[in-house]
Amino acid sequence: MDQGLPHDSSRQTIVCSSEERSKFELEASEQGLHGPEAEPHSPLPSTCFSRLADSFRVRSPQLYNAVDRAVKYIRGPRPKVDLPNPVPLLGRTYNFKGSRFTIALEPAIIRSTRPLTATWLFVLLVAAYIISFSFLVRAQWYTIPASSFVDCTSVYWAKDAGCGLDGSLCAPFSNTSFDFRCPAQCGSVVLQNPYLVGDESVDFVPLLVGGGDSQKTYRADSFICASAIQAGLFSDSTGGCASINLVGNFTNYLPTTAFGLSSIGFPSVFPMSFRFSPSNILTHCTDLRTPALAFNILISCLLFLVLRPKAIVTWWCLVCIGFWHIALFSQPQATPPPLDVAFGAFLPALFVCYGFWRVAVRFTLPVFANAPFEAMIWYLAPYWTGVLTNLTMSQIPIDRLTAADIKQQPGGVVALIIIVLILLVLVVNQMRVIRKTGWLPYYLGWYIIGGLVTLVLALASGLQFRLHHYIISMVLFPGVGFPTRLSAIYQGFLLGMFLNDVAAFGFDSILQTAASVSCRDGTTGSPLPTFITNSTTYNASITLTSQTISWNGMPTAIATQGWNGFALLVDDVEVYVGTALNYSLAALEAGLPHFFRLAYAMGGTPGDFTMPATLWPNGTWVDPLPGAS
């Protein structure tokens, strides 16, 4: 094996790492964080324990022997030992059916790239990378007006009462156009909470209402970018520009399926609609996230294969490349990306990643100094899988680890069971690896303490426990700090998943209110009013212009909570806010179905609305289902 590397040999590296690990654990023990070998402070506890053990051995010798064997197995070897360094798979001699053959790919890579490992060249290439990446960022975001960008969830009409009485806050309804640019991959952005369109509830799909008529007319609360993709203005993979034209009142939105997206219909009238036309104003409309991804993957491969800096330098390069690719290309928090927000998350992310290096990575990455090709495979494949979690895990029917989401999303429970079983196998195997070193009791102790703290947090009154992806990475990283190939794979994926969550969403709290978990458009648990009008009391013989619907008054117990009025939605538009207990249907168009939802209001602001009551054109009244919408 070539010994002319700029690194120490793998054996020297792991010995150094073991000494560092022992020093680290000794310091923890001196501060009262005792490992499995810590001596008691006084002989009394040891004496009491010996007496109990002797008594247990005399009374139940077979059980004592079984427990003793289990404890010794879990404890592992004494004294503690280091795992052997992994031998490069592509730099060793193999025996096969009496024949010996040698694969020397790793030594060949090391010899051929040695002239390119100079420090001055690395610094020069880093500067060139930063400049090139800056030009990509400029081309992505800063060549058209910032006001032209829309997000994947941008709409013209807000949910329920978000546009105010009769939609006045969302005016004008027609004769307005706007040239916009959409990012790529908006077709996979879906609703996170149930959304009512008439009497139909949609969830975990892009919000698309209409588009099936000859002019491709969409209801104004449809996702603009997904609607433009379905209408054929540009592709989902590249994003693009278009012009949106508000056309006001429209009746009977037709469903359609095109370009992999499906919309739903709405058989009644809505005050705002839009159609699309190509944009003749905006240029530089192609989303560059795919070229940026190819560029960053190439740079990370060269980092392992050609440049081969010290392990800690490689680590920081991975941290920076992944974070800024997510923040500026694959999952920006807004469009254009808010750089102040990104830097606000970047600095604490660096601190956490230094912790990852100290507790795990410094024991694993350096041992692959003589196997750059292997290191590239074991680290980069899972690393980029984690960085692109929004794409690589998009087909798994779990988005948020909450009981309500998992139960509601089709296949969520099955997916969760499969994930738990896979994690169980991986954890048990990693425990087996740790046991071989003699450190298993130490790690088990800390994880048990962490589990108890988590349990206390999960039971905190009034808040919901959220196990974010970045927290999962922080929890699992200490347990993968060993010189094995599987540990390298785990580290790559956990780093990518950590960066994906932090760069895209920030350091969200581990404890959150129900309102924040529901992403601000879910139900809040407020009390619900009830209709007096029902399928029995509604008189279909009376014409619509003379009809009136009514609801029950507000109970005293609810009024004492601050609720002081009612809000009514008709056909998903707020048409009444006040204290009256009835509403005339004279203004409604005959021959169409109509949908009614009612809510208590506090100072004019409604709480949760009921499920819709439906009045069909033939005079049939369908009572609302129980629960909030």
JOGIVEN-V626466 format. One record per residue. N is the residue number from 1. RES is the residue in one small letter. SS is DSSP state (H for helix, E for strand, - for the rest). PHI is phi as a letter, one per 40 degrees, with the letter a starting at -180 (NA if undefined). NEAR is the number of other ideal C-beta (glycine too) atoms within 8 Angstrom. Layout:
N|RES|SS|PHI|NEAR + N|RES|SS|PHI|NEAR
This chain:
1|m|-|NA|6 + 2|d|-|c|8 + 3|q|-|b|5 + 4|g|-|c|6 + 5|l|-|c|11 + 6|p|-|c|6 + 7|h|-|b|11 + 8|d|-|c|8 + 9|s|-|c|10 + 10|s|H|c|12 + 11|r|H|c|7 + 12|q|H|c|8 + 13|t|H|c|14 + 14|i|H|c|15 + 15|v|H|c|9 + 16|c|H|c|9 + 17|s|H|c|13 + 18|s|H|c|10 + 19|e|H|c|8 + 20|e|H|c|9 + 21|r|H|c|10 + 22|s|H|c|8 + 23|k|H|c|8 + 24|f|H|c|9 + 25|e|H|c|10 + 26|l|H|c|8 + 27|e|H|c|8 + 28|a|H|c|9 + 29|s|H|c|11 + 30|e|H|c|6 + 31|q|-|c|6 + 32|g|-|g|5 + 33|l|-|c|6 + 34|h|-|c|5 + 35|g|-|c|12 + 36|p|-|c|8 + 37|e|-|b|5 + 38|a|-|c|7 + 39|e|-|c|4 + 40|p|-|c|7 + 41|h|-|c|3 + 42|s|-|a|5 + 43|p|H|c|6 + 44|l|H|c|6 + 45|p|H|d|8 + 46|s|H|c|8 + 47|t|H|c|8 + 48|c|H|c|8 + 49|f|H|c|8 + 50|s|H|c|8 + 51|r|H|c|8 + 52|l|H|c|8 + 53|a|H|c|9 + 54|d|H|c|8 + 55|s|H|c|8 + 56|f|H|c|10 + 57|r|H|c|9 + 58|v|H|c|6 + 59|r|H|c|6 + 60|s|-|b|7 + 61|p|H|c|8 + 62|q|H|c|6 + 63|l|H|c|8 + 64|y|H|c|11 + 65|n|H|c|8 + 66|a|H|c|8 + 67|v|H|c|8 + 68|d|H|c|8 + 69|r|H|c|8 + 70|a|H|c|8 + 71|v|H|c|8 + 72|k|H|c|7 + 73|y|H|c|8 + 74|i|H|c|10 + 75|r|H|c|10 + 76|g|-|g|14 + 77|p|-|c|8 + 78|r|-|b|7 + 79|p|-|c|5 + 80|k|-|c|8 + 81|v|-|b|8 + 82|d|-|c|8 + 83|l|-|c|11 + 84|p|-|c|5 + 85|n|-|c|10 + 86|p|-|c|11 + 87|v|-|c|6 + 88|p|-|d|11 + 89|l|-|c|8 + 90|l|-|b|11 + 91|g|E|a|13 + 92|r|E|a|9 + 93|t|E|b|6 + 94|y|E|b|8 + 95|n|E|b|6 + 96|f|E|a|6 + 97|k|-|f|3 + 98|g|-|g|4 + 99|s|E|b|6 + 100|r|E|b|6 + 101|f|E|a|7 + 102|t|E|b|7 + 103|i|E|b|9 + 104|a|E|b|8 + 105|l|H|c|9 + 106|e|H|c|14 + 107|p|H|c|10 + 108|a|H|c|8 + 109|i|H|c|11 + 110|i|H|c|14 + 111|r|H|c|9 + 112|s|H|c|6 + 113|t|H|b|11 + 114|r|H|d|9 + 115|p|H|c|5 + 116|l|H|c|8 + 117|t|H|c|12 + 118|a|-|c|7 + 119|t|H|c|6 + 120|w|H|c|6 + 121|l|H|c|10 + 122|f|H|c|12 + 123|v|H|c|8 + 124|l|H|c|8 + 125|l|H|c|9 + 126|v|H|c|8 + 127|a|H|c|8 + 128|a|H|c|8 + 129|y|H|c|9 + 130|i|H|c|8 + 131|i|H|c|8 + 132|s|H|c|9 + 133|f|H|c|12 + 134|s|H|c|8 + 135|f|H|c|8 + 136|l|H|c|13 + 137|v|H|c|10 + 138|r|H|c|9 + 139|a|H|c|9 + 140|q|H|c|12 + 141|w|H|b|11 + 142|y|-|b|7 + 143|t|-|b|7 + 144|i|-|b|9 + 145|p|-|d|4 + 146|a|H|c|6 + 147|s|H|c|4 + 148|s|H|c|11 + 149|f|E|c|12 + 150|v|E|b|10 + 151|d|-|c|9 + 152|c|-|c|11 + 153|t|-|b|6 + 154|s|-|c|8 + 155|v|-|b|11 + 156|y|-|c|9 + 157|w|-|b|11 + 158|a|-|c|9 + 159|k|-|c|6 + 160|d|-|f|10 + 161|a|-|c|11 + 162|g|-|c|9 + 163|c|-|c|11 + 164|g|-|g|10 + 165|l|H|c|8 + 166|d|H|f|8 + 167|g|H|g|14 + 168|s|H|c|8 + 169|l|H|c|8 + 170|c|H|b|13 + 171|a|-|c|6 + 172|p|-|c|6 + 173|f|-|c|11 + 174|s|E|a|9 + 175|n|E|f|5 + 176|t|E|b|7 + 177|s|E|b|7 + 178|f|E|a|6 + 179|d|E|c|10 + 180|f|E|b|14 + 181|r|E|b|12 + 182|c|E|b|16 + 183|p|-|c|14 + 184|a|-|c|11 + 185|q|-|g|13 + 186|c|H|c|15 + 187|g|H|c|11 + 188|s|H|c|9 + 189|v|-|c|11 + 190|v|-|b|8 + 191|l|-|c|11 + 192|q|-|b|12 + 193|n|-|a|10 + 194|p|-|d|10 + 195|y|E|b|11 + 196|l|E|c|12 + 197|v|E|b|11 + 198|g|-|g|13 + 199|d|-|b|7 + 200|e|E|b|7 + 201|s|E|b|8 + 202|v|E|b|10 + 203|d|-|a|12 + 204|f|-|g|10 + 205|v|-|b|9 + 206|p|-|c|11 + 207|l|-|c|12 + 208|l|-|b|16 + 209|v|E|b|14 + 210|g|E|g|18 + 211|g|-|g|18 + 212|g|-|c|10 + 213|d|-|c|9 + 214|s|-|c|3 + 215|q|-|c|5 + 216|k|-|f|10 + 217|t|-|c|12 + 218|y|E|b|16 + 219|r|E|c|14 + 220|a|-|c|15 + 221|d|-|c|11 + 222|s|-|c|16 + 223|f|-|c|14 + 224|i|H|c|14 + 225|c|H|c|15 + 226|a|H|c|16 + 227|s|H|c|15 + 228|a|H|c|14 + 229|i|H|c|16 + 230|q|H|c|13 + 231|a|-|c|11 + 232|g|-|g|6 + 233|l|-|c|9 + 234|f|-|a|11 + 235|s|-|c|8 + 236|d|-|c|12 + 237|s|-|c|6 + 238|t|-|b|10 + 239|g|-|g|15 + 240|g|E|i|13 + 241|c|E|b|12 + 242|a|E|a|14 + 243|s|E|b|13 + 244|i|E|b|12 + 245|n|E|b|10 + 246|l|E|c|15 + 247|v|E|b|9 + 248|g|-|g|10 + 249|n|-|c|10 + 250|f|E|a|12 + 251|t|E|b|8 + 252|n|E|g|9 + 253|y|E|c|17 + 254|l|-|c|9 + 255|p|-|c|11 + 256|t|-|a|10 + 257|t|E|b|6 + 258|a|E|a|9 + 259|f|-|f|9 + 260|g|-|g|5 + 261|l|E|b|12 + 262|s|E|b|8 + 263|s|-|b|16 + 264|i|E|b|10 + 265|g|-|c|11 + 266|f|E|a|12 + 267|p|E|c|8 + 268|s|E|b|12 + 269|v|E|b|9 + 270|f|E|a|15 + 271|p|-|c|10 + 272|m|-|b|15 + 273|s|E|a|15 + 274|f|E|a|15 + 275|r|E|b|11 + 276|f|E|b|12 + 277|s|E|a|7 + 278|p|-|c|6 + 279|s|-|c|11 + 280|n|-|b|4 + 281|i|-|b|5 + 282|l|-|c|11 + 283|t|-|b|6 + 284|h|-|f|7 + 285|c|-|c|11 + 286|t|-|c|7 + 287|d|-|c|10 + 288|l|-|b|10 + 289|r|H|c|12 + 290|t|H|c|10 + 291|p|H|d|8 + 292|a|H|c|14 + 293|l|H|c|12 + 294|a|H|c|8 + 295|f|H|c|11 + 296|n|H|c|11 + 297|i|H|c|10 + 298|l|H|c|8 + 299|i|H|c|10 + 300|s|H|c|14 + 301|c|H|c|10 + 302|l|H|c|9 + 303|l|H|c|13 + 304|f|H|c|13 + 305|l|H|c|11 + 306|v|H|b|8 + 307|l|H|c|10 + 308|r|-|f|15 + 309|p|-|c|11 + 310|k|-|d|7 + 311|a|H|d|11 + 312|i|H|c|8 + 313|v|H|c|9 + 314|t|H|d|13 + 315|w|H|c|12 + 316|w|H|c|9 + 317|c|H|c|11 + 318|l|H|c|13 + 319|v|H|d|13 + 320|c|H|c|8 + 321|i|H|c|11 + 322|g|H|c|15 + 323|f|H|c|13 + 324|w|H|c|12 + 325|h|H|c|13 + 326|i|H|c|14 + 327|a|H|c|15 + 328|l|H|b|12 + 329|f|H|b|12 + 330|s|H|c|10 + 331|q|-|a|9 + 332|p|-|c|11 + 333|q|-|c|11 + 334|a|-|a|8 + 335|t|-|b|9 + 336|p|-|c|9 + 337|p|-|c|12 + 338|p|-|c|8 + 339|l|H|c|6 + 340|d|H|c|6 + 341|v|H|c|11 + 342|a|H|c|14 + 343|f|H|c|8 + 344|g|H|c|8 + 345|a|H|c|13 + 346|f|H|c|12 + 347|l|H|c|8 + 348|p|H|c|9 + 349|a|H|c|14 + 350|l|H|c|9 + 351|f|H|c|8 + 352|v|H|c|12 + 353|c|H|c|13 + 354|y|H|c|8 + 355|g|H|c|10 + 356|f|H|d|14 + 357|w|H|c|11 + 358|r|H|c|8 + 359|v|H|c|8 + 360|a|-|a|15 + 361|v|H|c|11 + 362|r|H|c|13 + 363|f|H|c|13 + 364|t|-|b|16 + 365|l|H|d|13 + 366|p|H|c|14 + 367|v|H|c|13 + 368|f|H|c|14 + 369|a|-|c|14 + 370|n|-|c|13 + 371|a|-|b|13 + 372|p|H|c|13 + 373|f|H|c|12 + 374|e|H|c|14 + 375|a|H|d|12 + 376|m|H|c|11 + 377|i|H|c|8 + 378|w|H|c|12 + 379|y|H|c|15 + 380|l|H|c|12 + 381|a|H|c|10 + 382|p|H|c|13 + 383|y|H|c|15 + 384|w|H|c|11 + 385|t|H|c|11 + 386|g|H|c|17 + 387|v|H|c|13 + 388|l|-|b|12 + 389|t|H|d|13 + 390|n|H|c|12 + 391|l|H|b|9 + 392|t|H|c|8 + 393|m|-|b|7 + 394|s|-|c|7 + 395|q|-|c|4 + 396|i|-|c|7 + 397|p|-|c|9 + 398|i|-|b|12 + 399|d|-|b|6 + 400|r|-|b|8 + 401|l|-|c|7 + 402|t|-|b|9 + 403|a|H|d|5 + 404|a|H|c|6 + 405|d|H|c|13 + 406|i|H|c|12 + 407|k|H|c|8 + 408|q|H|c|9 + 409|q|-|c|12 + 410|p|-|d|5 + 411|g|-|g|7 + 412|g|H|c|13 + 413|v|H|c|8 + 414|v|H|c|7 + 415|a|H|c|11 + 416|l|H|c|10 + 417|i|H|c|8 + 418|i|H|c|8 + 419|i|H|c|10 + 420|v|H|c|8 + 421|l|H|c|8 + 422|i|H|c|8 + 423|l|H|c|8 + 424|l|H|c|8 + 425|v|H|c|8 + 426|l|H|c|9 + 427|v|H|c|9 + 428|v|H|c|8 + 429|n|H|c|9 + 430|q|H|c|13 + 431|m|H|c|9 + 432|r|H|c|8 + 433|v|H|c|13 + 434|i|H|c|13 + 435|r|H|c|11 + 436|k|H|c|10 + 437|t|H|c|14 + 438|g|-|g|12 + 439|w|-|c|11 + 440|l|H|c|13 + 441|p|H|d|11 + 442|y|H|c|10 + 443|y|H|c|11 + 444|l|H|d|9 + 445|g|H|d|10 + 446|w|H|c|9 + 447|y|H|c|9 + 448|i|H|c|8 + 449|i|H|c|8 + 450|g|H|c|9 + 451|g|H|c|8 + 452|l|H|c|8 + 453|v|H|c|8 + 454|t|H|c|9 + 455|l|H|c|8 + 456|v|H|c|8 + 457|l|H|c|10 + 458|a|H|c|7 + 459|l|-|c|6 + 460|a|-|c|9 + 461|s|-|c|4 + 462|g|-|g|4 + 463|l|-|b|8 + 464|q|E|b|9 + 465|f|E|c|10 + 466|r|-|b|13 + 467|l|-|c|7 + 468|h|-|c|10 + 469|h|H|c|10 + 470|y|H|c|12 + 471|i|H|c|9 + 472|i|H|d|11 + 473|s|H|c|13 + 474|m|H|c|10 + 475|v|H|c|8 + 476|l|H|c|10 + 477|f|H|d|14 + 478|p|H|d|10 + 479|g|H|c|11 + 480|v|H|b|14 + 481|g|-|c|13 + 482|f|-|b|11 + 483|p|-|c|13 + 484|t|-|b|10 + 485|r|H|c|8 + 486|l|H|c|10 + 487|s|H|c|15 + 488|a|H|c|14 + 489|i|H|c|12 + 490|y|H|c|13 + 491|q|H|c|16 + 492|g|H|c|15 + 493|f|H|c|12 + 494|l|H|c|15 + 495|l|H|c|16 + 496|g|H|c|17 + 497|m|H|c|14 + 498|f|H|c|17 + 499|l|H|c|15 + 500|n|H|d|17 + 501|d|H|c|13 + 502|v|H|c|15 + 503|a|H|c|15 + 504|a|H|c|11 + 505|f|H|b|7 + 506|g|-|g|8 + 507|f|-|c|7 + 508|d|-|c|8 + 509|s|-|c|6 + 510|i|-|c|10 + 511|l|E|b|9 + 512|q|E|b|11 + 513|t|-|c|8 + 514|a|H|c|9 + 515|a|H|c|8 + 516|s|H|c|8 + 517|v|H|c|12 + 518|s|-|c|12 + 519|c|-|g|8 + 520|r|-|g|6 + 521|d|-|b|8 + 522|g|-|c|11 + 523|t|-|c|9 + 524|t|-|b|9 + 525|g|-|g|6 + 526|s|-|c|11 + 527|p|-|c|8 + 528|l|-|b|12 + 529|p|-|c|12 + 530|t|-|b|8 + 531|f|E|c|15 + 532|i|-|c|9 + 533|t|-|c|10 + 534|n|-|a|9 + 535|s|-|c|8 + 536|t|-|c|4 + 537|t|-|c|7 + 538|y|-|c|10 + 539|n|-|b|6 + 540|a|-|c|8 + 541|s|-|c|4 + 542|i|-|c|6 + 543|t|-|c|6 + 544|l|H|c|8 + 545|t|H|c|7 + 546|s|H|b|7 + 547|q|-|c|11 + 548|t|E|b|8 + 549|i|E|b|11 + 550|s|E|b|9 + 551|w|E|a|12 + 552|n|-|c|8 + 553|g|-|c|4 + 554|m|-|c|11 + 555|p|-|c|6 + 556|t|H|d|6 + 557|a|H|c|6 + 558|i|H|c|10 + 559|a|H|c|9 + 560|t|-|c|6 + 561|q|-|c|7 + 562|g|-|h|5 + 563|w|-|c|13 + 564|n|-|b|9 + 565|g|E|a|11 + 566|f|E|b|16 + 567|a|E|b|14 + 568|l|E|b|13 + 569|l|E|b|16 + 570|v|E|b|10 + 571|d|-|f|10 + 572|d|-|g|11 + 573|v|E|b|11 + 574|e|E|c|15 + 575|v|E|b|9 + 576|y|E|a|10 + 577|v|E|b|12 + 578|g|E|i|6 + 579|t|-|b|6 + 580|a|-|c|7 + 581|l|-|b|9 + 582|n|E|a|8 + 583|y|E|a|11 + 584|s|E|c|7 + 585|l|-|c|12 + 586|a|-|c|8 + 587|a|-|c|4 + 588|l|-|c|9 + 589|e|-|c|6 + 590|a|-|c|8 + 591|g|-|g|4 + 592|l|-|b|12 + 593|p|-|c|10 + 594|h|E|b|11 + 595|f|E|b|15 + 596|f|E|b|14 + 597|r|E|b|16 + 598|l|E|b|14 + 599|a|E|a|17 + 600|y|E|c|15 + 601|a|E|b|14 + 602|m|E|b|10 + 603|g|-|g|5 + 604|g|-|g|6 + 605|t|E|c|7 + 606|p|E|c|12 + 607|g|-|c|12 + 608|d|-|c|12 + 609|f|-|c|13 + 610|t|E|c|15 + 611|m|-|c|11 + 612|p|-|c|12 + 613|a|E|c|15 + 614|t|E|b|12 + 615|l|E|b|13 + 616|w|-|c|9 + 617|p|-|d|7 + 618|n|-|c|5 + 619|g|-|g|9 + 620|t|-|c|8 + 621|w|E|b|13 + 622|v|E|b|10 + 623|d|-|c|8 + 624|p|-|c|11 + 625|l|-|c|5 + 626|p|-|c|4 + 627|g|-|h|6 + 628|a|E|c|10 + 629|s|-|b|12
